[in-house]
Amino acid sequence: MNTSKAVIIGATSGIGRELAKIFSQKGFVLGLAGRRQQLLLELQEELATPTYIKRIDVARQDDSIRYLKELVTEMGGMEIIVISSGVCFSGRGLDWQMEKKTIDVNVSGFAAMADTAFDFFCGQGSGQIVGISSVRAARGGWSAPAYNASKAFVSNYLEGLRIKAGKMGKDIHMTDIRPGFVDTPMLGGRKSKFLVTPADKAAEQIFSAVKSRKKSAYIPQKWALIAMALKILPYKMYEKL
Ligand SMILES: NC(=O)c1ccc[n+]([C@@H]2O[C@H](COP(=O)([O-])OP(=O)(O)OC[C@H]3O[C@@H](n4cnc5c(N)ncnc54)[C@H](OP(=O)(O)O)[C@@H]3O)[C@@H](O)[C@H]2O)c1
């Protein structure tokens, strides 16, 4: 891989934070973003390679587009962007404010970052956009309907961008990452560690998929089988899960 500058949106915690450490170990110049400035500063201190930080709230799309462009200018370029920012609110009831927040961050925020990067990569003729989708993209989810739907959007959107880049004759790669359970604050201290992958291990596997410019990857790979089973499970059985 001849790339050296990577941006990670959602680098303050979990998968994004672990990925930042790996990219830095591999010698990448980094641009890190998220809302929690203090955590960005702490991570910047920790990393050995040149690291630029920017407070970006992807739920505010106009500002986030402007700040991403500023970040890339400060870094002097970008070859890879990982859009790891995401929220998930699960519950028995349905709270529109939580659903809206999920759509604002995981759908509109994701698309704003992906489109800005796509535009930039079109200008330079190459690049790679990595989106963190989920195994939950496979089907609707009763406990967090907007979350599952938002991840289906991420996977579907990346496929659309991939075909668009091909038709435009641009060397832009889209990598759709679909993790199963990863041990991050998003899991909310889930007690059982059954099928849960440590965040650093998940990040290693994600980095490897990015490096090989995979179109999509389940993290870890065994989740591909689970996703397939979920997809073919008859509705009558699926609704009972
Ligand atoms: N953990 C899992 O089991 C799992 C499974 C499948 C997919 N995923 C996906 O993996 C991605 C990373 O999640 P994680 O597990 O690492 O959770 P996490 O530890 O909660 O990290 C979420 C990241 O998203 C950022 N973020 C949230 N809202 C944002 C906003 N409005 N603007 C900018 N950044 C925002 C957070 O930064 P700030 O709060 O500082 O803004 C944080 O860095 C998410 O897209 C998630 O849906 C996770």
The ligand as an SDF file (V2000), in Angstrom:
LIG
                    3D

 48 52  0  0  0  0  0  0  0  0999 V2000
  -19.0670   -2.2710   19.1670 N   0  0  0  0  0  0  0  0  0  0  0  0
  -19.7450   -3.0790   18.3790 C   0  0  0  0  0  0  0  0  0  0  0  0
  -20.1410   -4.1970   18.7780 O   0  0  0  0  0  0  0  0  0  0  0  0
  -20.0480   -2.6840   16.9590 C   0  0  0  0  0  0  0  0  0  0  0  0
  -20.5610   -3.6630   16.1020 C   0  0  0  0  0  0  0  0  0  0  0  0
  -20.8350   -3.3400   14.7850 C   0  0  0  0  0  0  0  0  0  0  0  0
  -20.5850   -2.0570   14.3280 C   0  0  0  0  0  0  0  0  0  0  0  0
  -20.0990   -1.1080   15.1850 N   0  0  0  0  0  0  0  0  0  0  0  0
  -19.8640    0.2330   14.6430 C   0  0  0  0  0  0  0  0  0  0  0  0
  -18.5170    0.5920   14.8680 O   0  0  0  0  0  0  0  0  0  0  0  0
  -18.4050    2.0150   14.8970 C   0  0  0  0  0  0  0  0  0  0  0  0
  -17.5710    2.4030   16.1070 C   0  0  0  0  0  0  0  0  0  0  0  0
  -18.3070    2.0680   17.2740 O   0  0  0  0  0  0  0  0  0  0  0  0
  -17.6010    1.6060   18.6080 P   0  0  0  0  0  0  0  0  0  0  0  0
  -18.0870    0.2420   18.9210 O   0  0  0  0  0  0  0  0  0  0  0  0
  -16.1610    1.8690   18.5340 O   0  0  0  0  0  0  0  0  0  0  0  0
  -18.3530    2.5720   19.6490 O   0  0  0  0  0  0  0  0  0  0  0  0
  -17.8230    3.7490   20.5530 P   0  0  0  0  0  0  0  0  0  0  0  0
  -16.6820    3.3070   21.3750 O   0  0  0  0  0  0  0  0  0  0  0  0
  -19.0570    4.2610   21.2330 O   0  0  0  0  0  0  0  0  0  0  0  0
  -17.2840    4.8460   19.5070 O   0  0  0  0  0  0  0  0  0  0  0  0
  -18.1650    5.6120   18.7560 C   0  0  0  0  0  0  0  0  0  0  0  0
  -17.3510    6.7210   18.1120 C   0  0  0  0  0  0  0  0  0  0  0  0
  -18.2660    7.4930   17.3110 O   0  0  0  0  0  0  0  0  0  0  0  0
  -18.0380    8.8430   17.5910 C   0  0  0  0  0  0  0  0  0  0  0  0
  -19.2590    9.6350   17.4030 N   0  0  0  0  0  0  0  0  0  0  0  0
  -20.4990    9.4140   17.9200 C   0  0  0  0  0  0  0  0  0  0  0  0
  -21.3220   10.4180   17.5870 N   0  0  0  0  0  0  0  0  0  0  0  0
  -20.5810   11.2760   16.8340 C   0  0  0  0  0  0  0  0  0  0  0  0
  -20.8680   12.5150   16.2140 C   0  0  0  0  0  0  0  0  0  0  0  0
  -22.0880   13.0870   16.2920 N   0  0  0  0  0  0  0  0  0  0  0  0
  -19.8880   13.1360   15.5200 N   0  0  0  0  0  0  0  0  0  0  0  0
  -18.6420   12.5880   15.4430 C   0  0  0  0  0  0  0  0  0  0  0  0
  -18.3070   11.4230   16.0170 N   0  0  0  0  0  0  0  0  0  0  0  0
  -19.2720   10.7830   16.7210 C   0  0  0  0  0  0  0  0  0  0  0  0
  -17.6050    8.8840   19.0500 C   0  0  0  0  0  0  0  0  0  0  0  0
  -16.8640   10.0690   19.2940 O   0  0  0  0  0  0  0  0  0  0  0  0
  -17.4010   11.2940   20.1780 P   0  0  0  0  0  0  0  0  0  0  0  0
  -18.3880   10.7540   21.1570 O   0  0  0  0  0  0  0  0  0  0  0  0
  -16.1780   11.8620   20.8050 O   0  0  0  0  0  0  0  0  0  0  0  0
  -18.0130   12.2220   19.1750 O   0  0  0  0  0  0  0  0  0  0  0  0
  -16.7160    7.6520   19.1250 C   0  0  0  0  0  0  0  0  0  0  0  0
  -15.4110    7.9800   18.7590 O   0  0  0  0  0  0  0  0  0  0  0  0
  -19.8280    2.5490   14.9390 C   0  0  0  0  0  0  0  0  0  0  0  0
  -20.1900    3.0140   13.6640 O   0  0  0  0  0  0  0  0  0  0  0  0
  -20.6550    1.3380   15.3200 C   0  0  0  0  0  0  0  0  0  0  0  0
  -21.9810    1.4270   14.8520 O   0  0  0  0  0  0  0  0  0  0  0  0
  -19.8080   -1.3970   16.4800 C   0  0  0  0  0  0  0  0  0  0  0  0
  1  2  1  0
  2  3  2  0
  2  4  1  0
  4  5  1  0
  4 48  2  0
  5  6  2  0
  6  7  1  0
  7  8  2  0
  8  9  1  0
  8 48  1  0
  9 10  1  0
  9 46  1  0
 10 11  1  0
 11 12  1  0
 11 44  1  0
 12 13  1  0
 13 14  1  0
 14 15  2  0
 14 16  1  0
 14 17  1  0
 17 18  1  0
 18 19  2  0
 18 20  1  0
 18 21  1  0
 21 22  1  0
 22 23  1  0
 23 24  1  0
 23 42  1  0
 24 25  1  0
 25 26  1  0
 25 36  1  0
 26 27  1  0
 26 35  1  0
 27 28  2  0
 28 29  1  0
 29 30  1  0
 29 35  2  0
 30 31  1  0
 30 32  2  0
 32 33  1  0
 33 34  2  0
 34 35  1  0
 36 37  1  0
 36 42  1  0
 37 38  1  0
 38 39  2  0
 38 40  1  0
 38 41  1  0
 42 43  1  0
 44 45  1  0
 44 46  1  0
 46 47  1  0
M  CHG  2   8   1  16  -1
M  END
$$$$
